[in-house]
């Protein structure tokens, strides 16, 4: 994702002792760009809340993205609305900082890089929105034709054939 869709570059290298809390909201143009990027019919609302605290030589960003999206059902091709809630938990280090060695499986997720003491909270929100979207969205109640027969066990199908013949 490029920062062109939804960008909120934020200085994070000089945080207050207690950290920083921020809220951002995408405007109509930004939501339309993100909808096009994610093959959505529409994004009716998109906002994010962040808590940024000091971590090692960098920062730890936690928060959540909340969105109302309209997407097409893969079964019926009908548009339907869905609410998205995605939790954010990312660490950043300056470009020149030494990367910590992995001590556990949780440490394998390397910190992201902050450039010139800044991170783009809009791009981060857009990334977590994209990750939260179902790649095969299905409208509630939508069922493939013939799906019922596929769900029946082979034994049930044999029993039906025996009753018919």
C-alpha positions as CSV (number, residue, x, y, z in Angstrom):
1,X,0.0,0.0,0.0
2,X,1.3,3.4,-0.8
3,X,0.8,6.4,1.5
4,X,-1.3,8.0,-1.2
5,X,-4.5,6.3,-0.3
6,X,-4.6,7.3,3.4
7,X,-1.7,9.1,5.0
8,X,-1.2,10.6,8.4
9,X,2.6,11.0,8.9
10,X,3.2,11.5,12.6
11,X,6.4,12.4,14.5
12,X,7.0,9.8,17.2
13,X,10.7,10.2,18.2
14,X,9.9,12.7,20.9
15,X,7.0,11.2,22.8
16,X,5.7,12.5,26.1
17,X,6.6,10.3,29.1
18,X,3.1,8.8,29.3
19,X,3.0,8.2,25.5
20,X,0.6,9.6,23.0
21,X,-3.0,8.8,22.1
22,X,-4.3,9.7,18.6
23,X,-7.5,9.2,16.6
24,X,-7.7,9.5,12.8
25,X,-10.5,9.3,10.4
26,X,-10.4,8.8,6.6
27,X,-12.2,11.3,4.5
28,X,-14.4,10.4,1.5
29,X,-11.6,10.6,-1.0
30,X,-9.3,8.4,1.1
31,X,-12.0,5.9,1.7
32,X,-12.7,5.7,-2.1
33,X,-9.0,5.1,-2.8
34,X,-8.8,2.4,-0.2
35,X,-12.0,0.8,-1.5
36,X,-10.6,0.7,-5.0
37,X,-7.3,-0.8,-3.7
38,X,-9.1,-3.6,-1.8
39,X,-11.7,-4.3,-4.5
40,X,-14.6,-3.1,-2.3
41,X,-17.8,-1.6,-3.4
42,X,-17.5,1.1,-0.8
43,X,-16.0,2.0,2.6
44,X,-18.7,4.0,4.4
45,X,-16.5,4.8,7.5
46,X,-13.0,4.2,8.6
47,X,-11.3,5.4,11.8
48,X,-8.5,4.3,14.0
49,X,-7.4,4.9,17.6
50,X,-3.7,4.6,18.5
51,X,-1.7,4.5,21.7
52,X,2.0,5.1,21.0
53,X,4.6,4.5,23.8
54,X,8.3,4.3,24.0
55,X,9.9,0.9,23.4
56,X,13.7,0.3,23.4
57,X,15.0,3.0,21.0
58,X,11.8,3.1,19.1
59,X,8.0,3.0,19.7
60,X,5.2,0.5,20.3
61,X,1.9,1.3,18.6
62,X,-1.3,-0.4,19.8
63,X,-4.9,0.4,18.9
64,X,-7.7,-0.6,16.6
65,X,-9.2,0.1,13.2
66,X,-13.0,0.3,12.8
67,X,-14.6,0.3,9.4
68,X,-17.9,-0.2,7.7
69,X,-17.3,-1.7,4.3
70,X,-19.5,-2.9,1.4
71,X,-18.3,-5.8,-0.6
72,X,-19.6,-8.3,-3.1
73,X,-20.6,-11.8,-2.0
74,X,-18.6,-14.5,-3.7
75,X,-21.7,-16.7,-3.8
76,X,-24.5,-14.4,-4.9
77,X,-22.4,-11.5,-6.2
78,X,-24.7,-9.2,-4.2
79,X,-23.2,-6.3,-2.3
80,X,-23.5,-6.5,1.5
81,X,-22.3,-4.4,4.4
82,X,-19.9,-5.6,7.0
83,X,-18.3,-4.0,10.1
84,X,-14.6,-4.5,10.5
85,X,-12.7,-4.3,13.8
86,X,-8.9,-5.0,13.7
87,X,-6.5,-4.8,16.5
88,X,-3.1,-3.1,15.9
89,X,0.1,-4.1,17.7
90,X,3.3,-3.0,16.0
91,X,6.8,-2.0,17.1
92,X,9.1,0.4,15.3
93,X,12.8,1.1,15.5
94,X,14.8,3.9,13.8
95,X,16.5,3.0,10.5
96,X,20.0,3.0,12.2
97,X,19.0,0.9,15.3
98,X,20.4,-2.5,15.8
99,X,17.7,-5.1,15.4
100,X,17.1,-7.4,18.4
101,X,17.8,-11.1,18.0
102,X,14.8,-13.4,18.2
103,X,14.6,-15.0,21.6
104,X,11.2,-16.6,21.1
105,X,8.7,-17.2,18.4
106,X,7.0,-14.0,19.3
107,X,10.2,-12.1,18.6
108,X,10.3,-13.4,15.0
109,X,8.1,-10.5,13.9
110,X,10.8,-8.0,13.3
111,X,10.1,-4.3,14.2
112,X,9.1,-2.0,11.4
113,X,11.3,0.9,10.5
114,X,10.4,4.5,11.3
115,X,11.9,7.0,8.9
116,X,13.2,10.4,10.2
117,X,11.4,9.8,13.5
118,X,8.0,9.5,11.8
119,X,5.5,6.7,11.1
120,X,2.5,6.9,8.8
121,X,-0.6,6.1,11.0
122,X,-2.9,6.3,8.0
123,X,-0.9,3.7,6.0
124,X,-0.8,1.5,9.2
125,X,-4.6,1.7,9.6
126,X,-5.1,0.9,5.9
127,X,-2.8,-2.1,6.2
128,X,-4.7,-3.5,9.1
129,X,-8.0,-2.9,7.3
130,X,-6.7,-4.9,4.3
131,X,-5.5,-7.7,6.6
132,X,-8.9,-7.9,8.3
133,X,-10.9,-8.3,5.1
134,X,-12.2,-11.8,4.2
135,X,-10.6,-12.7,0.8
136,X,-13.8,-14.6,0.0
137,X,-16.6,-12.5,1.5
138,X,-19.9,-14.3,1.9
139,X,-23.2,-12.6,2.6
140,X,-24.9,-14.1,5.6
141,X,-27.2,-16.8,4.5
142,X,-25.8,-17.1,1.0
143,X,-25.4,-20.8,-0.1
144,X,-24.1,-22.3,-3.3
145,X,-26.6,-24.2,-5.4
146,X,-26.1,-27.9,-4.8
147,X,-24.1,-27.2,-1.6
148,X,-26.6,-29.3,0.5
149,X,-25.9,-32.4,-1.6
150,X,-22.2,-31.9,-1.1
151,X,-22.6,-31.7,2.7
152,X,-24.4,-35.0,2.9
153,X,-22.2,-37.8,3.9
154,X,-21.4,-40.5,1.3
155,X,-23.4,-43.0,3.4
156,X,-26.5,-40.8,3.4
157,X,-26.2,-40.5,-0.4
158,X,-26.0,-44.3,-0.7
159,X,-29.0,-44.7,1.5
160,X,-31.0,-42.4,-0.7
161,X,-30.0,-44.3,-3.8
162,X,-30.9,-47.5,-2.2
163,X,-34.4,-46.2,-1.3
164,X,-34.9,-44.9,-4.9
165,X,-33.9,-48.1,-6.6
